[in-house]
Amino acid sequence: MHGLVTGLQLVVREEPRPDATMVGWLRIGSRVRLKREKARTPTCATGWHELYPQGYACAGEGVEVGEQ
């Protein structure tokens, strides 16, 4: 799967939790590879995407997902 960052800034966390350590961020227009399955938690209703090579981002914070 591939993601296109649609928000101004997408925060990348070490684990699928909003209080996890921030490992970086992606700017609007960035493209990133994602794992197909999302980790759903009460803190992110849209699900956390695991990013390659590392990190997690909440889908509802500005990432559009597609096959390519």
C-alpha positions in Angstrom: 0.0 0.0 0.0 1.0 3.6 -0.6 0.0 6.8 1.2 -0.1 10.4 0.2 0.2 12.9 3.0 -2.7 15.3 2.6 -2.4 17.3 5.8 0.3 20.0 6.4 2.3 17.6 8.6 1.8 14.0 9.5 3.4 13.0 12.8 5.2 9.6 12.8 5.2 7.8 16.2 7.4 4.9 17.5 4.3 2.9 18.5 0.5 3.1 17.6 -0.3 5.5 20.5 -0.7 9.3 20.6 1.7 9.5 23.6 4.4 7.4 22.0 7.8 9.0 21.1 7.7 11.0 17.9 10.3 9.7 15.5 9.6 12.2 12.8 7.0 13.8 10.5 6.1 13.9 6.8 5.1 17.0 4.9 2.1 17.5 2.7 2.7 15.8 -0.7 5.1 13.2 0.7 4.5 9.6 -0.4 5.1 6.7 2.0 4.8 2.9 1.9 2.3 1.3 4.4 1.4 -2.1 5.6 -2.1 -3.1 4.4 -3.6 -3.8 7.9 -4.3 -1.0 10.3 -3.9 -1.2 14.0 -7.2 0.0 15.5 -7.2 1.6 19.0 -9.5 3.8 21.0 -7.1 6.7 20.5 -7.3 6.6 16.7 -10.7 5.6 15.3 -9.5 5.5 11.7 -6.6 3.1 12.6 -2.8 3.4 12.8 -0.8 2.6 9.7 2.6 1.0 10.1 5.0 2.9 7.9 8.1 1.6 6.1 10.9 1.5 7.2 9.6 2.4 10.7 6.9 4.2 12.7 3.1 4.6 12.8 0.7 7.3 11.8 -3.0 7.8 12.5 -5.0 7.6 9.3 -7.3 10.4 10.3 -4.5 12.9 10.6 -4.0 13.4 6.9 -3.0 10.4 4.8 -4.8 9.2 1.8 -4.2 5.4 1.1 -4.2 3.6 -2.2 -2.6 0.7 -4.1 -0.1 3.0 -5.8 
